[in-house]
């Protein structure tokens, strides 16, 4: 009898927690929202429709990590990484360049569309060593093709290449899906560990 009472109490507590969570996340809508009729909303003209649907989605395809490295004998290495992300409905890139006597940390604005973007210098980030760029400088452009990601150098040039980076060739590569899956699995493992600590 006592075990049945405890089991029902636990079930009731879990149900209450689920309902509170759903309300907090907005999954449960007030009854007035259930009566909402989309016909009361004014129709969008074609240009407004295109702007609301295409603009956020086109740059969204660029979100992710990109990398490029170069080597010059006997032991010079340069590593370039670009991380593109969205913040407050705008797109930005964090750019890191690391190598011999080099540690560059930049933030750039991302402009373009789903096929091509340009990275425009915005500001320096902490730990940056040198400051050769000015706001508005086009650092580089990236363009997607069927088989590759082409780089068109701007103010940023490869530091070790003798040809100073011929534009229109493949330099940067997107992080592989394997890397993304491993990062996601690491995140899930950390979540499981935290959950196990909270709910032993």
Secondary structure as UniProt FT lines:
FT   HELIX           2..25
FT   HELIX           31..34
FT   HELIX           38..40
FT   HELIX           46..60
FT   TURN            61..62
FT   STRAND          64..72
FT   TURN            73..75
FT   STRAND          76..87
FT   TURN            88..89
FT   STRAND          90..99
FT   TURN            100..101
FT   STRAND          102..112
FT   STRAND          116..124
FT   TURN            126..127
FT   TURN            135..136
FT   STRAND          138..144
FT   STRAND          149..153
FT   TURN            162..163
FT   TURN            167..168
FT   STRAND          169..170
FT   STRAND          173..174
FT   HELIX           177..198
//
